Amino acid sequence: MKIKKGDNVIVIAGANKGKKGKVIKALPLLNKVIVDGVNMRKKAHKSTNTGGDRSEIIEKAMPIDVSNVKKHD
């Protein structure tokens, strides 16, 4: 896999085509990368009674296949 953590990439295929971002994490065994601001999904975070946390919906970057991105200067 030629794309590594910290590389600037552009998405060349899929629903996020044309978006640019920085690689946050590379997953070479799965041939996937996590790009900042690309392929965002909403996840519900449940509160716990003892911690005092609040229930909220957070946005999380999900992995995208490495064949759908290329390096960008």
C-alpha atoms as one frame of an Amber mdcrd trajectory, in Angstrom:
protein
   0.000   0.000   0.000   1.568   3.285  -1.138  -0.626   5.669   0.862   0.484
   6.277   4.424  -0.641   8.249   7.474  -0.261  11.995   6.950  -0.548  11.930
   3.129  -2.866  14.408   1.426  -5.301  12.532  -0.817  -8.238  13.150  -3.141
 -11.180  10.756  -3.525 -11.503   9.545  -7.123 -14.563   7.280  -6.837 -17.737
   6.865  -4.828 -20.172   9.199  -3.135 -17.366  11.438  -1.824 -15.705  11.880
  -5.222 -13.661  15.085  -5.454 -13.201  15.619  -1.719  -9.698  16.232  -0.387
  -8.286  15.410   3.018  -5.438  14.093   5.103  -5.048  10.410   5.970  -5.670
   9.978   9.707  -5.060   6.235   9.826  -3.968   3.550   7.360  -5.290  -0.016
   7.652  -2.977  -2.065   5.371  -4.428  -5.476   6.268  -7.885  -4.329   5.121
  -6.582  -2.130   2.254  -8.471   0.842   3.688  -7.645   4.334   4.917  -9.468
   6.818   7.130  -9.470  10.319   5.644 -10.333  13.424   7.675 -13.722  14.835
   6.597 -14.513  12.051   4.111 -17.092   9.246   4.478 -18.573  10.706   7.673
 -21.255   8.716   9.500 -23.426   9.678  12.445 -23.145   7.478  15.514 -25.390
   7.624  18.565 -23.523   7.791  21.872 -25.598   6.589  24.821 -25.220   8.139
  28.246 -24.348   6.234  31.384 -26.003   6.905  34.703 -22.839   6.969  36.806
 -20.553   9.022  34.548 -22.865  11.953  34.000 -22.285  11.763  30.239 -24.947
  13.133  27.936 -26.487  11.251  25.061 -25.404  12.767  21.793 -24.973  12.079
  18.109 -21.365  12.300  16.959 -19.931  12.269  13.449 -17.180   9.740  12.835
 -14.938   9.224   9.784 -15.295   5.694   8.441 -12.712   3.767   6.375 -12.638
   4.072   2.588 -10.991   1.626   0.193  -7.472   2.624  -0.803  -8.264   2.069
  -4.498 -10.743   4.982  -4.335  -8.117   7.572  -3.331  -4.923   8.944  -4.834
  -2.138  11.153  -3.511  -2.586  14.880  -3.945   0.087  17.556  -3.605
